[in-house]
Amino acid sequence: MFKRKIYEKLLKWKNESKGETAILVEGARRIGKSTIVEEFAKENYKSYILIDFSKVSNSVKEAFNNLLNDLDSLFMVLSLEFDTPLYQRESVIVFDEVQKFPRAREAIKHLVKDGRYDYIETGSLISIKENVKDILIPSEEQSIKMFPMDFEEFAWALGEGMIIEYIRDCFEKRVPLHDSIHKKAMFLFKQYMLVGGMPKAIDKFISYGKQFVECEKEKRNILKTYRDDIHKIDRAYKAKVLSIFDQIPSFLSQHEKRVKIKSISTDTTSIDYEETFFWLSDSMICNECFLCTDPNLGLSLNEKRNYVKCYMGDTGLLLTHTFDENNEGQTNYHKELLSDKLSINKGMFFENMIAQMLVSNGHKLYFYTRYNEEKHRNDIEIDFLLTTGNKVSQKLIPLEVKSSKSYKVESMKKFIEKFNDRIDKAYIIHPKNLSIREDGIICIPAYMTICL
């Protein structure tokens, strides 16, 4: 059982909603939704019932189908079926894998209005989006997104919580970490890249003495689960989703990393490819990053959706995906990445990791490029654009990701020159310690992305 930040969000919901809304925990498969919700139910209620709709009995399904107008009888059936007493305003009923039985999700409206118990739902977006065609989504349902374990949660799992506090303190003070601690933090960051944020993969890594073999087996199993889910899509573009999923490492290995959707399809099928990318994003298997043509206060107002960068939602899975998840003997890349000797494009994994960290911090991803007609190439490329979040005086925060210790910043300097009046701060994210350049650009180590 790992410490997860979403626990505090569930606690806030319980204290503030006072039974007036149910909460749906959305997320990709295998990120630990059921585990953390059941732990929360155990610790915060007098009793709880967890209904796993992936394997629930027919009697429970029949109760939801036939007894919504007789809730006394419904609750009696549930209490007897699960051999658990229910206490008014002191019990919670968990609908686990609710997408498997949409009727139960639709029932939330009546159950919340009844007011006797609290309700928590968990579901994989992969299937939730597929199974809402014939039901009324309850307005009494609020949702929160759950992601793979982030770098801070990974550090907690490995007993390195104090280093996170030190990282945050140094970021606030704009001072570098002590050199030895910086090296330790970067080594921890590389381990996080390799293992990823899937709880069972992290558990295998820790349980087997920080060895990668069992961890890799777990990640291959998760990738197989994703492929199996894609095969269950009830849409004409199912084959395209699988094709794009398999090509993600190839897209990211390109210099520009972005995909022009019409370049991989004819005009008649481009809409299918748009749906493909959006499906992978909705399922939270991938994180989409859109081109912003005019970086300004509302980045979404100037997004161009036919240019997209498609990052894997978990970098540990991307590494396994890239190095052939069917080859159980492939472990050389672990040693190469830890020693900075990875022979293939390390930048794609580094950039994917930063995208993952930004998304888990609540950011929507945008990038910017400018094409130079005279040079016939892009002369400005900014990997990510954030905003300060202040609606009154909102400013841009451009980020460039550099995976090596030697690099140029010409693109960032041109961007600052072009949009100087719109910019709050500019960051280079690199493997080196924190420093501030003479031109004001702040260079931070990759692990400090948690502070943005």
N, C-alpha and C positions, 0 to 999 in steps of 0.2 A: 504494500500500500504506500504509494508515493504522495507527498504533499503537492496539492494542485491549487492554483490560484482561483479556479472556478468555484471552489468550495466557499470562498468569501462572497461570491456573487449569489450563490444559492442561499446563503445565510441572510444576505441583504433582502432578497426576494421574500423569504419567509417572514422576516420582521416587518417589512413594509406593505406587503400585499394583504396580509391578514385574511387569507383565504378567498380574496376577491378575484384572483387570477390563478390559473395553472401556469407552469413554466415548462417549456420544451427546450431540452438541451440538444442542439443540432451539431453534427460534425461528421467527419469521415469515419469509415469503419476502423475499428481497432485502436482508437485513441484513448480509451479508458472511460467512456461515458458511463457505462453501467456500473463500473467499480466505484467511481467517486460518488455517484448518486445513491447507491446502496449504503455506502459508508456514511453519507450525510443523513440518510433516513434513520440509520441505527443510532446516531449520536444526538439527533435533535427531535425525536418523537418518542412517545411512549410505546407505540407499536407501528409497524409498517407492513404492507403487503407489496411484494414485487411480482408483477404479472409479466412474464417473458412471453410476448406474443409470437415468438419464433417457435415455441414448443408448448403453448398453452392447451389445456384440454378443451374438448368440444363443449362441455358443460359450461365453461366460463364464456366461450363465444356465444352460446345460445342465451346466456343470461344477458349479455349486452344487446343481443338482437331482440329479445322479447320483454325485458324487464325495465326498460328506461322510464316507463310510466309508473313503475312500482319500485322505487329506489330502496325501500325497506327490504324487499325481497332480494334485490340485486346485492345489497351489502351483506345480507344473510348468506347468500350463496358464496360470495367471495370469502367471507370469514370462515365458513365451514370448509371450503375447498382448500384454503391455505392454512387452516388450523390456527388462525390468528384473530384475537379479539380486536375490535375497532372502537376507539374512544373519540367521542365528539371533540373536535378542535385539538386533539392530541395525537392523531394518527395521520399518516400519509399513504396514499396509494400510488405506486410507481408503475407507469405503463412503459415497460422496456421493449425496445424494438417496435414502437407503436405503428411504424409504417407497414408492418406485416398484417395489421388489422385496422384499417382506416375507420371502421365503425366506432371503435373505442375512442379515437381522436375526436370524431364528430360529437361523441357523447359528453365531452368536456363541458360544453355549454350548460347542459342540464345538471351535471355533477357540481360544478362550481356554484351555480345558482342555488343549489340545495344547501351548500355551506357547511356541511358536517365535517368534511375532511379536506386535507390539502392534496394536490395532484402534481406529480412530476412526470414528464414524458421524456423519453430518450429515443432518438432515431437517427439513422444514417440518411443524410440528404440524398444519397444515391437513389434510395427507394422512396423517400418522402415525396420527392418531386414527381415520381412516376405514379403515385397512388392517391392522388387528391382529385382525380377527374370527376368523381361522382359524389363527393361529400362537401359539406359546408364547413369551411375552416372557422373554428370558433374565435370570436373576437375576445373572449375571456382567456385566451392563450397568449402569453408573451414568450419570446424565445431569446436564448443566448447561444452564441456560437462557442464551440470548444475546439481547440487546436491540439496538435501534438505537443508534448511537453516542451516548453521553451528552454532557452539556455539557463535561465535562473533556476527553473524546476529541475533541470538536469544536474546542475551544481548541488542543489539540495539533496538529490538522490545519492550523489557521490560523497556527501558529507562535506561539501566545500562552500557552505552558505556564507561564511565570513568573507571569502574573497569577493563575493558579489557586493557586499556592503562597502568594501574598500574601493571597488571599481566605481560604484555610484558616487562615492565621496570624491574621488579624484576627478570624475567628470564634472561635478558641480564646481569644483575649485579650479578646473582647467589646468591640472598639473599631471605629469606622467606618473605611472605607478613605479614603485621601486623595481629596478631592472629584473631582479630574480623573481618577483611576483608577476611581473608582466610575462615573463617566459612561462611561468606556471599557468597563468590565465590563458595564454595562447595555446598551450598544450591541451588544456581542458576544452578549449573551443574546437580544436581539431578532433578530439575524441567525440565531441558532440556532433560534428559534421559526419563522422564515420558511423556512429551508432544511430543518430537521429533521435526523434522524440516519441517514438512508439513505446508505450510503457513496457510491453512484454519484451521488446528488443533490449531496452535498458535493463530490465530485470535479468535477462540472460547474460548481458555483459557484466553486471555486478556479480551475479551468482557464480559465474565461471571465472572469477579472478581477473576480470578485465581482459578476457580473451574474446576473439571475434567470431570464432567458428559457429557456436550455438546462436549467437546474435544474428549472423548472416542467415542461418536456417530460418529463424523467425521472420526476418524481413522478406525472404523469398516466399514464405507462406502468406504473408500479408499481400504481396504483389499478386500472387495467385488468386487471393480472395477478391482483389480489385478487378482482375480480368474476368473472374466468374460473374461478378456483379454487372460488368459491362455486357456480358453475353445475355443477361436477363433484360436488357433495355427493350421496351416495347415501342420502338421507333424505327423509322426507315434508315436513320443514319447510324445504327448500331455498329456496322462494320467500319465506318469512318472514325467513330470514337476509339475503337480498338487500334486502328491504324495510327491515329494521332498520339494516343497514349504510348505506343511503341516507339514513336519517332521523337519523343520529348528530348532524350539525350542528344539526338542528332541536331534538333533545332538549337539547343543551348550551346552546342559545340561550335556553331557558326560565329564568326566575328561579331556580327551585329545582334545575334540571338533572337531577333524579332522575325515574325512571320507575316508576310502580306497574304491575306487569306485568298485573294483572287489568283495569286501566283501558284497555288496548289490545286486549283479547281477551274472549271469552265464557268461562265456566267450563270449557267442554269443550275449549277450545284454549289455555288459559293455560299448560298444561304444555309445549306446543309452543314458546311464546314463552320460557319459562324455558330450554328446550334451545337456543333461538336465541341468547340472550345468552351462555350458557355456551359454546356453540360458538365464538362470536366471541372470547371470552376465551381458550379453549383454543388457538385458532389464533394467539394473541398479536397479532391485528389490533387488538384492543381491550383496555383495562384496566378491569375491573369494580371498582366501589366499593360495598360493601353498607352498609345501615343497621345501626348497632349500637344496640340499644334501651336497654342498661344498661352504659355504659362502665365496665369493670372489668378485672381482671387478664387474663382470657382473652376478648379481644374477639370471637373466633370463636364463643364459647359463646352470645353474645347477638346474633348477626347475624340479620337478617331479610331473606331472599333475595328476597322479592317486591317489595322496594324496591331499585332499583339505579341507580347512575350509570354510564353507559357512556362512557368516554373513549377516544379513538383512541390506539393504541399509539405513534404518532408525530405530533407536533403540526404538523410541516411538511406531512405528508399531510392532516391535518385542514384546514389553511388552503386547500390546493389543492382538497380535497373540497368545502369550503364555497363557494368562489368559482368553482364550475363548472369541473371539470377538462377539459371539452370546449372551453372558450373559450380559445384560445391567446393571444388579445390581452389577456386580463385580467391586468394587472400593477399596477394602481393601488394595490392594498392593501399592496404592499411599502413604497411611499413613505409611505403613511398610517400604517402600524404603526411604522415607524422614527421618524417625527416625532410620535408619540403623538396622531395625528388620525384614527384609524380610526373610521369613522362607525357601524359596527355594534358588537355586543357584544364588546368586546375582552376582557372578563372571562372568556369561555368559553375563549379560546385561552390566556390566562394560567393559568387553573386547570388546563386540560388539560396544559400544560407542567409544572406542579408535580407533577401525578399521574404523568406520565411519568418525571420525575426521581426521585420516591420509589420507584416500581416498580423502576427500574434500580438503586437502592440496596438492593433486597431487601425492601422493605416490602409487605405486603398492605394494600389500601386499605379504610378504613371511614370513615363519616361519622355525624354525630349530629344529630337535630332533636328539639325539644320543642314539642308543640302546646299553645297556650294556649286553653282552652275559653272563657274570658271574652272574649278579644280575637278569637276565631275565626281565628287564624293562628298560624304558628310564631313563637315569641319567642326561641328559641335555634336557631341553625344553625351547626354547626361543620363545616368543609369536609373535614378529614381528622383521624383519630385515630391516633397512633403510641403505642408503649410503649417504656420504657427498655431492654427486653430482659433486664433482671436478674430471673431467675426467683425469687430469694429475696425481693427487695423491689421488685417491678415497679410502675412508676408510669405514669400517662398523660401524653402530650404532645399537647395539642390544637393544631391549626394552622388559621388562617383566612387565606384568600388574598384580597388586595385589589389590583386592577389599576390603580387611580387613586391619586394622591398625597393625596387628601382622602377620608377615610372615618370611620366610627364603629366602636367596639369594644364596643358594649353587649351583643351576643350572647356574645362571649368572656367578658366580666365576669360575666354571669349564669351561664355554664357553670362558671367558676372558683368562684363563690359556692356553686353546687350540689354540686360534686364536689371541693371544695378539698383534702380529705384524701387524694385519689387522684392528685393532679396533681404532676408533677415540675417541668416548665417549660411555659410557654405561649408560642407564637410567632404573630406576625403576619408574613406574607410579603407584601412590597409593593415598589414600584419605588424607594423612597427608601433612603438609606444606613442602616447599622445604628444603632439607638438602643435604650435601655432605659427604659421608662416608669416613672413613680413607683409604679405598682401592680405592677411587676415583670414585666409582659409584655415579651418581647423582640421587637423589630421588626427583621426582617432583610431585605435586598434579595433579590430572587428568585433570583439566581445562587448565593446561599449555601445553597440547598436541597441542594446536593451535600454539604454538611457534616452533614446530619441523618442 
